[in-house]
Amino acid sequence: LASILGIATFQNYYNSISLVDDSLSQRQLSSSWIERHPERGVSAWARNNFRPLSSAPGEKETVLFWHIPKSGGTTAKSIYRCLDQTIATRLPSSVSRTEEKELVAFKPYGQRGGTYVNVDMTTRSGMLRAEKMGLVASGKADMLFAMDPSFAGEHLYDKQHKGRILGLFRHPVDRLASKFYYLQKADWEKSYRPEWADMSILEWAEKHNFDENFLVKKIVGKKLTDDAGMADLIIAKEIVRRRFIVGLLDEMEESVHRFNVMLGVNESDEKTKECMNEVFGTTKDESDKSDEVDSMEAQGDEGDEKDNAVEINTNSNKHPKIVEGMPEYKLMAERNSLDMILYEYIRLLFQEQKTVINRYAREALVQQHALTTNVQRKRQLR
């Protein structure tokens, strides 16, 4: 990683001795200072409004799922729609019911479709409307899918209505390559860019891509046009470490299993097995599973499909792989150096969180077994 990003950038992150914002002192941004003041490195929206991993799942929580474009969010949404989770996202205007003055959980496509709340989570104006209507406090939604986690976290949650935040992460270069090839074909998306079809990905990355260090900027609440530095990276790292349940696109099945534990989803239930098998199957090898998950992302990041079954189009969004050593890879890695470091850190977190979540899974099984035993005893006494 240091060879790609440059020794100076790599060392500056770990030493925390340069490239910091004037508004934050070097002492405040050092890793040792954050360790001594565990919550001071976390922005207020995350610190006050979301529970940490150390807080065991139990009471009903409204989950915020950070939908990072081209990173598995569409697939996750399809899975949880299939699992009958009530979702707040964005629906086509013809069925959205966002003009209504009251929150409603409804099935826009009939009994076979998923259940949604009549809000738009893809725009700030839509989220402000949801805030005014008390979306989280209402308990009508099980999961909120939003692309702006800091704004959603600040405006939709509070100390009395804390939530849990989940995120699926993808290698920054892979995500950008997928975006480039996808948007030049996706004429159904608002962000459709047909002109990109006439340029190479190297030209696009050099002259036309303004989506740089997306992860870090979104976490700390900056615009994509804003500059980001090492101070932002350190804050983003602390927010993810202390509040996120992290998943990885290249570990999609394991990630969803972990999310299910935190959501209290019973994986022994037949409906759950059916929904999971639609995506991951039981006999496919890992490369097949990865291809299917990636192809589902080609269905779009902005809209919802009309059926609650998980749909897979294995011919969608095939594109050349950009690998380390290629000039395209080097350019995108350099221009997204903060995200590259954050992603590598998230991969470490993914391994560290396994032990805690596995313990929660075991405790849930014990509770479920005890409940089943009690029910059986009551039946025998009748």
Secondary structure, 3 states (H helix, E strand, C coil): CHHHHCHHHHHHHHHCCCCCCCCCCHHHHCHHHHHHCCCCCCCHHHHHHECCCCCCCCCCCEEEEECCCCCCHHHHHHHHHHCCCCEECCCCCCCCCCCCCCCCEECCCCCCCCCEECCCCCCHHHHHHHHHCCHHHHCCCCEEEECCHHHHHHHHCECCECEEEEEEECCHHHHHHHHHHHHCCCCCCCCCCHHHHHCCHHHHHHHHCCCCCHHHHHHHCCCCCCCCCHHHHHHHHHHHHHHEEEEEHHHHHHHHHHHHHHHCCCCCCHHHHHHHHHHHCCCCCHHHHHHHHHHHHCCCCCCCCCCCCCCCCCCCCCCCCCCCCCHHHHHHHHHCHHHHHHHHHHHHHHHHHHHHHHHHHHHHHHHHHHHHHHHHHHHHHC
